[in-house]
C-alpha cells in the first residue's frame, strides 16, 4: 500500500463516512481520498455498509483469502491472515462462481452443518492467472480441452488458438473467458506436453501445473558460469581459515550437491567446538542479480525419482557452491561450544574457507558406528571424531526430546529407477544413527542463528510451526482413545502426551496409522518474517540456514546474518523483502511438495503395473465416503471403492473416520489390516485400484 492507503486503512478501524476522513488527511484532496477508498475496497481490505460508512472488512465479518475448490462442488477459503480458526467452508451454492486459486472476499455466516467456520463468497478480488492442464478432445468440429482436475469445466478452444494440438494430446491452456449463461468457458493452448497416455506427458503436466520450470534463463546461466570453479585467493585471505581443520560431509549415496559439512574439536575446558559449515551461496548469488531473481522465483529445488529441478544452475549447485572433498570452498560457519550433555554455551558465526577431507555417506557412517573393521581402517583419520560426534548428537537429541520436541519423522518411500527411468524398486528410506546425527547438528545450527537474529530484533525469514487446531487435535484424541491413549486436546502444549502416542505406535503394527493421523492434525510448517516459534521442535526460535543451495529462505538467512555480524545497518527494505521472501518461499514449497507427491504416485503406479491380479497384505490408511485407501508394505497406496466392499451398503461416519455396514455393522477404520487384490494401476494418472481379496471357499 502507498502512504495514503496505509493512513486510510489505519483510520478505518471503526465505520467512518468518506467526508469525515478529509479532516484527518488535510494534505490530500477529496478525489485522492475517494480513489484511495476505491483501491482498498477493490482489494477487499475495507467495505462500505448501507449507511455509506467504510470500515475494515473484518468489522463486517468479512475477510479475503484464496479459494480452494473440490470436485464435489463445495470448497474452502484459506484466509490471507492465518489464525487459530483455520479454513472457511464454502457450500456449493455460495461459491460466487469462483474458480480454484481465485482471491475472494468472503462473508462469515453461522454454519448449520457444524463447521467451525462457514462463509459465502461476496465477490472475486483477483482472478487466478494459473494455466490449466488437460487433454485435447474433439466434439464434431469443435476442439475443447477436458481438464485433468474435475474442479474446472471443459474449455472450448478457438481454431486459431490450438497450436495444432491433436486429440489425445496433454496440453496447458490459458483461460480467456470463464463462460456465462450463454457461452461456455474458452481458452488458448499455450503448450503441448505430448500424447496423453505417457508418463512423460503426465510429469511435464504436473510440473507445469505447479509453476516448475526446468530451463534457466540465459542471463542466470551466464552469471553462474562466470563464478568459475575455484575459490578466489583474495577472498579466502580475509576469511576465517579452517582448511587445516578436519571437516567432512555426510550425505546420501545418490546426493549430487553438498551444502553442509561438520567438524568437532575438543576444547581445553572439556567442552567441544561443534562446527556446522554451510556453503556460502550468498557470496555468489547477490541481491537483485539474474541468479537471485531466478532463485527467488523457484524458491526451492524439486526432487522426483532419478531427477532434480534445481533452484540454482548446476555450475553452482554441483560446482563452486558444493563442498566437494579436497578443494577449497567458501563457507558460512556456525561454531558452537557444546558440553558433553549437549548443552550449547556460546556460538560464533564466521565467513570461512574450508577444505572437506572426505565425502562420507550415511551408509558408510552407519557401518563405521556399527564397528565395520574395513571401513574404520579406511577412514581411520576421522573414525574417532565420528564416534565423538555420534555420542554428542545422542546427548543433544535427549535434551531436545526432554524439552518436549516431537519425533515426527514418518517412514519415507524411496523409489529407485534404472538407466531408462523405469521404477525397479520401492522401499522405505532407512534412517540410521548417521542420519539422526546430521539432523541434530543442522537443527542446532538453525536454532542458534534464529536465536541470534530474534534477540537482536534483526529482520530475517523464520521457519514457523504454530500450535495445532484444537478441533483437529480433538478428532485425533478420539481416534487414539481405543488404543489406550488419553490425549487432552485442551492442552496442546503438553507434547509429552503426543510423543507417548508416537512411541507406543512404533512397536504395534495395528497403530501404524496413528503418527500419520497426528501429523495431519498439526498445522503445516511455513515461513514468516515474524518469529512465531516451532511447535514440533518446541523451539522458541527457529529458521532454515543449512541448505542455501536448494532453499531460498536459507539464502535470505545467510544475507541477514552477515549484515548482523559485519555491523551493517538494516533498512526498511530489508524487512519488506523478508516478508515477501517468506510468503513466496511458503508458496513455492507447497507447489514443490504437491508436484513431488503427484509424480511419486505415477512412479508407484508404474512399478505396480507388473503385479496386476496379485494379492497383497495392506493396511487401511484412509477412510472416506467413496471408499478405503489401503497402503502396502512397500508404500504403494490404492483405493478400494465402497461399491466393491462385500455384502452390504456402507455409511461413512466423518467424525470417527469409519465405514459401517448398514445391516452387518461391519466396520472399516484406519489402521485395520486388509488383504487386497491389485485391480488396476495407471502410470498416466497415478491411480491404483484394489478390490478385497475374495474369500477362499
N, C-alpha and C positions, 0 to 999 in steps of 0.2 A: 504494500500500500504506500502511496505517496504521503507527504506530510499532512495535506488537507484531509485525506481519507482516514488517516490514523487519528487525527484530532476529532473528526466527526464521530468515529466509532467510539472513542472514549467518552464523548458527551451523551451517547445514546444508551446508557445503562438503564435508563427509565424512559418511558414513552414521552416524546417531545415533538411539537409541531415544527415544521421546516422554518417558519418565520421566526420562531423563538431562537433558532441557532445563530442568527446574524449577530446578536449582541455578544455572543461568546467568541465570534470569529469576525471581528470588525475589519480585518485586513482583506477579507475575501468578499467578492460580490455575491448577490443573491443567485446569479446564474451559475457561478462556480460552486456554490453550496448545493444548488439543485443537481448539477452534474455529478458532484461527489455522492450525493444520496442515491442517484440512479446507478452509479457504479457499484456501491456497496449492496444495493438491492439486487442487482444483476448477479452479484457473486454469492447471494444467499446469506450474507453476513447480517443484514438488517431486514426488517419487514415493516410495512405500513398497515395499520389497522383501519377499520371503517371510519374512525374519527380523524383520519389523516395524521395519526401520531406514529412516528418512527421509533423503533427500539431494536435492540439485539434480537436476532431470530430466537434465541433461547428463551427470551421473555415471553414469547408466544408459543412456547413448547415446540419449536421447530429447530432443526439443525441440518447441516449438509453432510454428505458422505457419498461413498461410491456404491452403486447398485450392483449386487451380485445376483444374477438370475439363476433359476434352476430350470430343468427341462420339464417340470411339472406345473409351471405357471406362476407359482409364488416365488419370492426372492427375499433377499436380506440387504440392508444398507449397513455398510461399515462406516461408522462416523469418522469425520476428519479429526475430531478431537476425541481421543480414546478416554474411556472412563470405566469404572468397575461394572457398569450395567451391560456392557457388551453390545452385540449387534442388534439391529431392529428388524423384526419380522414384517414382511410386506405381503399381504394376501393377494391372490391373483387379480381381484377387481380393483386393487389400489396401486398398481404399478405405474400408472400415468404414462403408459406406453414407453417406459424407459427400457433401454437395452443394457445388456451386460457391459459394465465398465463406465456407464454414464455417471457424472457427478450430479446429484439430485438434491432438492430441498424436500425434506420430509417432515410431516406434522405428526407428532406423537399422539396416539389415541389409547383409550382403555382397551385392553385385549379380552375379548370374550372367549378366546381359546387358551388363556392361561399363560401366554408368552410373557417373559419378563418385560419386554418392550415390543410394542407393535406400532406401526405407523402407516400413513398414506402419503404417497409422493404427490406434492403440490405442483412441481414443475422440474424440468431438466435444466440444470445450471450450465453444464458443459457437456456437449456430445462427445462420447468416446470416439477417438480417431483411429483406434486399432483396426487393422485389417482382419478379415475373417478367412479361414481356410475351409475348403470344401471340395466336392467332386463335380466336375462338369457333366451335365446331363442335357438331353435334348427332348423336347416335347413338341412334336410337329416341326415347325420351322423355328421355334423359339429355343434359344440357348439359355440355360439357367444353371446356377450353382447350388447344390444342396450342401449346406454347412456340415462340418463334422459334428459340431455341437448342436444338439436339439434346442439350445437356448435361442437360436436365431432362425428366422424364416428363410425360405428359399429366396434367392436373389436373381431376378431376370438380368441378363447381360445383353446390352445393345450390340448389334452386329459389328460396329466399329470399335468395340471395347473387349473383344475376345482374345486378342493376341494370337489368333489362330489355334487356340486350345481345342482339343478334340474330346468328345465324350469319353469319360473314364479317366481324364487327367485330374490329378490333385493340384489345386491352384490356390493362390491368395487373391482376395477380392477387396477392393476399396469400395465402401458403401457410398453411393452417390445420392440415393433418395431412399428414405425409410418406409415409404408407402403410406397410403391413406385409405379412406373408404372406397376410393375409385380405382387406384392404381397399386400394383404390388411393389415391393422394395426392388431397387435396381442397384447394380454395382458394375465396376470395371475390373477386369482381371489384370493384376499387376505382376504376377509371377507364376510360372509353371514349374512344379516340382518334379513331375514325372507321372507315370501311369499309376493310378490307384490300384492297389494290389501288390505293391512292392514295399518292403520295409524301408528302403532308402527314401522313397517319396514321403512316407509317414514321418520319418525322422526329420527330414527337411521341413515338413509342415509344422511339426511341433516346435522346432527351433524358431521358425518364423513367427508362429503364434505368440511366442514369449519374447519377441524382440531380440533374439540372439543371432548376431551376425558373425560369420566366420572370417571373411577377409578384413584386413586392416586398411585404413586409408593410406595412400602413398606417403603423405606427409609424416604420419606416425612411423611408418616403416623406415623412412629415411632418417628420422631422428634416432630411432633405435640403432640403426647401423652405425651412425656417427658416434655412438657411445664407445665403440671399439670393443676389444676383448681382453684388454689388460688394464690394470689399475694405474692411474697417473701417479708418478713418483712424488710430484709436488704436493698433491692432495694427501697422499699417505704420510708425508713428512710431518704434518701438523695434527695428526690424529694419535689417539692412544694406540701404541704399537703392541699388539698381542700375538704377533706372529711366532714368538717362541713359546707361547702357552699351548698346552695340549688341549686342542679343540677338535671336535669331530661332529659329524651329522649322523642322525639315525632316522631313517625313513623306510617306507615300504619297498619291497623288491622292485616294483614297477614304477616308482617315483621318477619323474623326469626333471624336476627342479627342486632345489634345496634352499629354502629361505630361512632355516633356523639351525643353529649349531649350539653345542653345550660344552661347558668346561667345569671343573671342580678342583679347587686348591685348598689345602689345609692352611689355616692361619695360626699365628703364634699363640693366640688365646684359646685354642682348641676348637674354635668355630670353623666353618667352611665358607669360602667365597664361591658361590654358585653363579656361573656366568651363562646367560642366555644371549646369544649373538644372532641378530636378525639382519638379513640382507638390507643394505642401505639403499633401497629403491628410490627414496626421496632425493638422493643426490643426482640421480639420472632423470627422474620424471619430475620436472619443475612445474610450478603452478602456471596454468594458462597455456602450456605448450600443447602441440598436437597430440603427444603421447598422453598428457594429463587429461585432455578433453575426451579422448577415446576411452581411457581407463575409467573416468567418471561415468561415461555413458554406459559402459559394460557393467561396472560395479563389482563384478566377481568373475572368476573363471567358472566354466561349466564342464562337468565331467560326466561321461557316459561310457559304456563298455568299449574299451580299446581306443577311446578318443578323448580329447580335451579341446575346448574352445577357450583359449587363454585370455586373461584380462590384458596382458602385455605381450608384445611380439616376442617370438622365440629368441631373437637376438639378445633380449634382456632376460626373459624368464628362464631360459636354458643356458644363457651365456654369462655376461658380466655380472648379473644380479644373482646368479646361482652359486651357492657356496660349495663349489666343486673342490675336491681334495687337491693338495699340493700346488695351489695357485693363490696369489694374493687376492683378497676380496675386501671391499669396503663394507662395514657393518655398523649397526647401532646396537651397542652392548648394554645390557642390564646386569649389573654386578650386585648380587645380594649376599649380605653376611647372614648366614643361617646357622643356628646351633644344631646339636645332634637330635633335638626333639622336633626339628622342622620349623622353629620359630624364627622369623626374619627380624633382625635387629636394625639394620640400616641398608640403604640402597644407593648405588651410584649409577648414573646414566652417562654414557660417553659415545661419541662417534669414534670408531676404531678401524684398524686394519688388521685382518686376521688371515691365517692360513690353515685350513682344515687338514688334519693329519690322516683322516680316513672317512670313507663313505660307508658307514655301517647301515645294516638293515635291521628291522625289528626281529626278523627270523634269526639272524646270526646272534644278535644281542641276547635274545631269549635262550639260545643254546649255550652262550657263554655263562649266563646266570645259572643254567642247569648243570654246569660243570663239564661241557664238551671239551675234552683234552686237546684235540687237534686245533679247534678254534681259539682256545685260551693260549695255546702256544703261538699260533699265527698272529694273534693280536695281543701279545704279551705286554706291549708298550702302553696299552690302555685298559687291560683287563682289571687291574687293581682299582683304578679310578672308576671304572664302570661298576664294580662291586660297591664302592662307597656311594656312588650316585644312587644305586638301587636301594641301599639301606636308607639313605636320606629321603628319597622320594616316598618310601613307605611311611616314614615318620611324618612327612608333610601331608600325606593323604589322611593319616589318622587324625591329625589336627583339624583338617578341613571337614572330615566327616563328623568329628566331635562338635563342631560349631553348628551342625545341622544341615550340611550340604546333602543333596540327593544324588545317588548313583543312578542317573537316568540313561546310561548308555545301553541302548537296546541292540540285540544282535542285528548286524547289517549284512545284507546279501551281497556276495561278490560274484560277478558274472565274468567268466573268462572266455575269451574268443580266440579263434585260430587266426592264421595269417590272412584268411579271406574275410574275416569279420563275423563268421558264424559263431554263435554261442556253443561252447563244448562242455562247460562245467559250471555248475551253480552250487555255491556253498555259503555258509555264514563266515564272514571275515573273522579270523582269530583275533583276540585281544589279550595278549600276554602281558607280563610284567614290564617289558620294554616299552610297549605302547602306553601303559599306565604311567610309567616313569616320565616319558617325554610330555605327556598330557599334564602331569603335575607341575613340571618345570615351566611349561608355557602358561598355565593358569597363574602361577606365582608371578611371572614377569608381567602379564597383563594386569593383574591386580595392583602390582607395585606402581606401574605407570599411571593407572587410573587414580590411585590414592594421591600420588604426587600432583597430578593435574587438578583434581577436585578440591583438595585442601588449600590450593592457591587460587582457586576460582578462575583457572585458565580455560579458555574455550577448547573443546575437542569433541570427538564423537565417542559416545559411550555405548557399550553393549548392555542393554537393559532387559530384565525379565521380571515382569510385575507379578504381584500375588495372584493366585488363581481366583476365578469367578466362584463365589460361594455356591451358586446353584449347580454348576458343573461338578464341584467338589462333593456336594451333597449326593448327586447322582452316582458318583464313583463310590462314595461311602456305602450307599445302599447295595451296590453290586458286590462290594468286598465283604459285606456282613456275613453271607452264607459260608464264607471260607474261614470265619472265626475272627475277623478283624473288626475293631471298633474305632472307626475314623470319625472324629468330631469335626464336621465341616465348619463349625463356628470358630475353630482355632486353626486357620490355615498356616500360621507361623510356627505351629508345633509340627515341624517337619519330621521329628522322630517317629511319629505315628505313620507317616507315609513311607519312611525308609524301612519300617518294620514290615510293611506290605511287600516292598521290593525284595527285602532279604528273604522273607518267607516264600515268595514265589519262585526263587531260584532253584529250590530243591523239589518242587512239586509240579509235574507236567500239567496237572489239572488247573494250575494257577498261572500258566504261562501267559495268558492274555492280560493279567492284571497290570503289569508295567506299561503295556501299550495303552490301556484304558486310562491309567493315571496320567500318562503323558498327554493324552487328548484332553484331559480335564484342566490342564495347566494353560496359562497364557503362552502365546508364541513369543519367543525372544526376538528383539528388534534393535535398531539403532536409534539413538536420540542424542541431541545436544545437551540434554539435562541428565545429570547423574541420578538415576532412579533406583539403583541397586539391582542385584541379580538374585532372584528368588531361589532358583535351582542350586546355585553355588553358595547361597546365604552369604553373599559378599555385598558390603555396603557400596563399594566402588569397584567397577569392572569395565574393561574395554577390550578391544581387539588390537593387538600391536604386533603379533608374531608371524603374520602371513601377508606382508605387503605385496608379494608377487601376485597373489591371487585374490586379495580382498581390498577394495578401495578404502574402507574405514581405517584399516591398519596404516595405509599410506598417509591419511589425514592425521592420525595419531602421531606418526613419526614427525611430521612437519610441525605440529603444535608443540610437541615435547622439545624439539630442537630450539624453538623460539624461547621456551622456558629456561633451558639450561645455558643458552647463549646470551641471555639478558635482553632479548629483543622485546619491543613493545607490541602488544596485541592491539588490533583495531576493531572497530565495529564490523568491518568487512569480514574479519576472521570469524566472529560469532555468527554472522549471517551465513557464511559459507559452511560452517559446521552444521547448522540447522538444515541447510539444503542438501548437503552430502549425506546426512543421516537419513533423511526421507528418501533420497534417491537410492541409497545403498539398501535400505529395507525393501524397497520396491523391486530392485534387481535381484536381491537374494530370493525373494518369493518366486520370481519368474524362473530363476535358475533351478530352484527346488522342484517347481512344477514340471519343468522340462525334463530334468533328470529322472523324476519319478515316472513320468509318462513314457519316456524312452526305455527305461528299465523294464516296464511292462511289456513292451514289444519284444525285447530280448528274452524275457522269461517265457513268453508265449511261443516264440520261435524255437526255444530249446525244448518245450514240452510237446511240440508237434509230433515228435517221434514216438510219444507214449500214448497216443490216442487209442482208447479202448482198454487201457490197463487200469488196474485198481490201485489205490493208494490209501494209506492211513493219514488222516489230516486232523485238523482241529478247527472248530468254528471260531473265526476271528472277527466276525461282524454279523449283525442281525438287522434286517430291515424288513419293511412290509412286503417287498418283492422277492426276498429270498435270504439265503445264508452265504456269507463269504467263508470259504474254507482255505486254510493255509497248510501247505505240506511242509515236511521237514527240510526241504531244500529252498524254502522261502517263496515258492510259486503259490499265488493266491487265485482262486477262481470262485465262480458263483454257482450255487445250487438254487435254481428258481423255486419259488413257493409251489408252483403247479407241479413240480417234479417230486415233491415230497410225498411219500406213500400214504394212501388210505384215509385221508381226512382233508378238511378245509382248515386253514390256519388263520388265527388272528394275531396281530402284532401289538405288543404292549411296549409303547415307546418310552415308558418310564423305567421299566426293568430290562429293556432290550431283549425281549424274548418272544418267540413264535409259539403259540399254544394251539394244539388241535382242538377244534370246537367239540368234537364228540369224544375223542380218545384222551384228551387233556395231555397228550404227549407234548413235552416242552423242548424247544431247541434254544440254547443260550450260549453266550460267548464262553469259550474255554472247553466246551464239550468235545470229546473225540468223535470223529465221524469217518467212516470208510466210504470213499467215493470213487467213481469211475470217470476218467477223463473223456468227455464227450466231444469237445472241440477246443482248438487253440488257434488264434489268429495273430500272425506276426504283423498284420496290417493295422488292426485295431487295438492289439494288446489284450484282447479279451480271452479269458479261459473259462470254459463251461464244464462243470461237473454235474453228475447225477448220482444219487445214492446208489451204492453197490447193491444189486439185487440180492436178497437173502437166499442162501442155498437151501433148497428143499431137502 
